[in-house]
Each structure stands twice: as structure tokens, then as C-alpha cells.
């Protein structure tokens, strides 16, 4: 697996002032296991993402980063409207509008 550091998760944790030790204790894992998740060395499960979202008191979409690269699918080349599809979340975007998120079982 390619390491994909979870910058959004790290930033949210730092904003709350929570340490990796605190997060690991609440998630019932050792610090090194939590650190490997933040650093992208270990995949974060859907349940873990949701629990981290709850602990940090932020919406899941504020911290979630896919393990896979993003793929851009253009439905209409003339306007650039399209869908960005990730591993578990589809981010639907239409030019000039806010993004909306659709969860697929994470």
C-alpha cells in the first residue's frame, strides 16, 4: 500500500489539542497503531473513520481521505461538470456549486 498521510485528520486532531496518545486510548489501540493510520501505513476502517469523526466532533467529510487516488469523470466536457469518485465516497461537483458528499458504506 502506498503511504497516504492523512493531513486533514492530523489538522483536525491538532485543532482540538488532542495528542496521538489520547486518540489511541479512546480508539483502544496503542500509539504506534494510531500513528501508522495517520501516516497512511495502515488502512483506516469505515468504523474507525466514524469514531474519529465523533471524537474530534467534526463531520466525517472534514477528515476523511481515501486510501486510493481520486478519479475524475467528466459527464459534459463543455462545462466541466462531473463526478469525483474515490474509494468509498463520491463527491458530486457541478461547476459553480458547493460539493456534496454521498457515502457508500464507509
For each residue, the residues with C-beta under 8 A, 3 or more apart:
1: 40 41 43 67
2: 40
3: 39 40 41
4: 40 65 66 67
5: 10 38 39 40
6: 9 10 37 38 39 40 44 63 65
7: 10 11 65
8: 11 12 62 63 64 65
9: 6 12 13 38 52 63 65
10: 5 6 7 13 14 38
11: 7 8 14 15
12: 8 9 15 16 56 58 62 63
13: 9 10 16 18 20 23 38 56
14: 10 11 17
15: 11 12
16: 12 13 56 57
17: 14
18: 13 22 23 55 56
19: 22 23
20: 13 23 24 31 34 35 38
21: 24 25 31
22: 18 19 25 26
23: 13 18 19 20 26 27 34 52 55
24: 20 21 27 29 30 31 33 34 35
25: 21 22 28
26: 22 23 51 55
27: 23 24 34 48 51 52 55
28: 25
29: 24 33 34
30: 24 33 34
31: 20 21 24 34 35
32: 35 36
33: 24 29 30 36 37 42
34: 20 23 24 27 29 30 31 37 38
35: 20 24 31 32 38 39
36: 32 33 39 41 42
37: 6 33 34 40 41 42 43 44 48
38: 5 6 9 10 13 20 34 35
39: 3 5 6 35 36
40: 1 2 3 4 5 6 37 67
41: 1 3 36 37
42: 33 36 37
43: 1 37 67
44: 6 37 48 49 52 67
45: 48 49
46: 49 50 88 105 106
47: 50 51
48: 27 37 44 45 51 52
49: 44 45 46 52 53 60 63 64 106
50: 46 47 53 54 60 106
51: 26 27 47 48 54 55
52: 9 23 27 44 48 49 55 56 63
53: 49 50 56 58 59 60 62 63 64
54: 50 51 57
55: 18 23 26 27 51 52
56: 12 13 16 18 52 53 63
57: 16 54
58: 12 53 62 63
59: 53 62
60: 49 50 53 63 64 103 106
61: 64 89 101
62: 8 12 53 58 59
63: 6 8 9 12 49 52 53 56 58 60
64: 8 49 53 60 61 89 106
65: 4 6 7 8 9
66: 4 69 70 86 87 88 89
67: 1 4 40 43 44 87
68: 86 87
69: 66
70: 66 84 85 86
71: 84 85 86
72: 82 84
73: 82 83 84 85
74: 77 80 81 82
75: 81 82 83
76: 79 80 81 82
77: 74 80
78:
79: 76 95
80: 74 76 77 95
81: 74 75 76 93 94 95
82: 72 73 74 75 76 93
83: 73 75 90 91 92 93
84: 70 71 72 73 90 91 92 93
85: 70 71 73 90 91
86: 66 68 70 71 89 90 91
87: 66 67 68
88: 46 66 103 104 105 106
89: 61 64 66 86 101 102 103 104 106
90: 83 84 85 86 101 102 104
91: 83 84 85 86 99 100 101 102
92: 83 84 99 100 101 102
93: 81 82 83 84 97 99
94: 81 97
95: 79 80 81
96:
97: 93 94
98:
99: 91 92 93
100: 91 92
101: 61 89 90 91 92
102: 89 90 91 92
103: 60 88 89 106
104: 88 89 90
105: 46 88
106: 46 49 50 60 64 88 89 103
